[in-house]
Amino acid sequence: MLDRRFISSQSWGANIEFPSSRELRGSPHYVGGRYPCRSVAFVPRMILQKTAEVKRDFAVLDPFMGSGTTAIEAGTLANAVYGVEVDAYARLIATASTTPLSRQSIERLYRVLDDIEKAGAVAGDPKLRPSLANIEYWFTEQSFDELLSLKSYLFGLGLDVAEHNLLLTAFGDIIRACSKAERQSLKPYISTKYDKQIKPTIPEFQKVARQYLNAIEKLDPTDFCAIEWLGHDATAFEAEAPIDLAITSPPYINAMDYTRCIKLESAWIGTCDDASLQKTKSLQLGEASRRHQSVENWIDELCRSKFGRLLELDNARFGTAVAYFDDMAKNLSSVQQALTEDGKYYLIIGNSRLRGVEIETHRIIAEIAIMLGFDWSGYFTYKIKDHRTSIPRGDRGGKIDIEHVVELTKNKNS
């Protein structure tokens, strides 16, 4: 349970200090823990606990669900949890980390892990090879063969969907460790400066899978809401039931290239290939390839008034930013239509700097929201404590230290 002072200190413009995310080790948040740019779980926890104080029954939506941070926190407090997410690997992690397992399933999976040494004798099934160009480049021949053998073993177990998803997620989490790619960088690359100690496949899988099982054991099968998926497109979705509360962390402008960051893991578990990789990338908000879409005139005018200097410096990046806010307007409209009267939408977002031009993303999104039938009803910030990249980056940046949380309330007249 989050310390009560974090709830009581929430006020307009407050700067809140949250605990380190390392305190979440051993919880379901640990499942798929190396998925890039995960949200700080204490933020939705605080919001959900505050909501639960005044509402007995409520439904929660995360339209940029990612790997499931909001859903994990909402599972024991909400009556229903809905999600939208474009990336299939993220959906797998979110589903696995929010699906309680019966005692029989947990005991069965522990027996599987006790017998996992048998995987070394299983011939790798060629049909299960990852379908990604030059995939062999990232692995030694021994590691590649061991991974294919282990994957073939897991797919031959005949487990039910929830059991298989958990082991498959654990398998995805060991891919980087068993590759030649550097673990401390989000984007895969083979370092010539830092030595990489490639982990042995079976011991690494044993370790990760047991940690995942220990985490999932903490979910109560009788009192936990699984995710109900509303689709893949955060800019256009419909909820059949009314939503009381939406919480999300949308991508940033010039977003992290998630598809590239997780391409090795995603290819191995079968959620991407060369064709789907590019398609998924093109659907992600903040992606440069989306800048050629037509945008609403009022969005374009608003962006020119807020960061028109960027247009003079870099027309392409200005176009990417405008398309981003146009996409966010569509997202705001979809959420607004799904919310109950007085429903709230919390957006967790970092501001951006493009070509030296500061873009106050949180303020622009709030202004767009007001135009679409929201009131900007609250706001706080917090400092991100646990950046994952530890390789020195000099002055090349790439980190956002402060995130802004904007509280929007659906206008009664909308």
C-alpha positions, 0 to 999 in steps of 0.5 A: 500500500502506498504511503498515505502522504502521497495521496494527501499531498496531491494538489495543483502544481505539486511536486511529488516524490515517489519511492524507487521502482525497485521496491516493486521487485517481486510483484507482478510488475516484475513480469516482462520487466525489461520492456522499455519505458515502463510507467512508474507504478506508484502514479496510477496506484495513488490515483486509483487509491484516491478514486477507491475512497469515493467510489465503490465500483468503477471501471478503468481504461488505459488506452496506451496500455503498454506492458500493463502497469495500470492494469496491475494496479487496478486489478484489485481495486476496479470492477473492470479494466480495459486496455488498448495497445498496438504492440503484440509483445506488450499485450502479451506481457500485460496479459500474462502479468494480470492473469492469476493462475490457479494453485494447480497451474502454479504447481504444474509450472514449477514441475515443468521448471524442475524438468526443464533440463530435458529441453537440452535434448529437444531438437529445435523446430525449424518452423519456430525460428524467428522470422527476422532478417539477419537474426543470427547476427545477434547470437552465437551459434550455440546460444541460437541453437539453445534458444530454439531448442528451449522454445521448441520444448515450451511449445510442445508442453501442451499447457493452457493459454495462461500457463503458456503465456507466462512461460513465453513472457519469461522466455522473451525476457532472457533473449537479450541476456543470451544474445551478443547485444548489450543489455544496458542499452534500450536499442540493441547493439553489440558493443565494442567497448564493453564486454558482454557476458552471454548468459547460459540459456537454461539457467537464465530461463529457470531463474526468470521463470521462477521469479515470474511464478513467485510474482504471479502467485501474489494475484488472487484468482477470486479478486482480480480483474483481467484486462478486456482489450478494446483493440489496437488503435488508441486514436479510434476505439469504442467502449461498450460499457461506460468508463469512470477513470482513464489513466495512461502514459502516451508516447512522447513526441519523437517517440522511443522506437519501441519496435526496434528496442524489442525486435529480438525478443518480439521475433523470438516469441513470435509477435513480430516478423519483418513485415509486421515490425514496420507496420507496428512502427508506423502505427505508433504515435510520435513516429516520424512516418505519421507526419504526412497525414492530414491534420485538423486546421485548429491543431496546426494553428495551435502548434504554430502558436506554441512552437512555430520556431521549430517550423523554421528550423526543421520542417520535418520534425515540426510535421511529426509534432503536429501529427502527434498532437492531432493523434492525441486529439483523436485519443482524447475524443475517444476517451471523452466519449467512453467516460461517464459524466464527471469521469476523469482522464489522467495523462502521464507525459514528459515534455520534449525538446526538438532542435533546441525548441522546448515543447510543453506537451502537457500544456498543449494536450490540456488545451486540446482537451479543453477544446474537446469537452474536458476541464483541466482539473488537476496537475502534479509532477514527479522526478523519474528516479530509475532510468534503465540505461546505465552506459555513460552517454556524455552530453547526448541526452535522451533522458526525460527527468520530470514527468507531468500528470494532467488531470482532466475531468469530462465537462458536464455539458460535453 
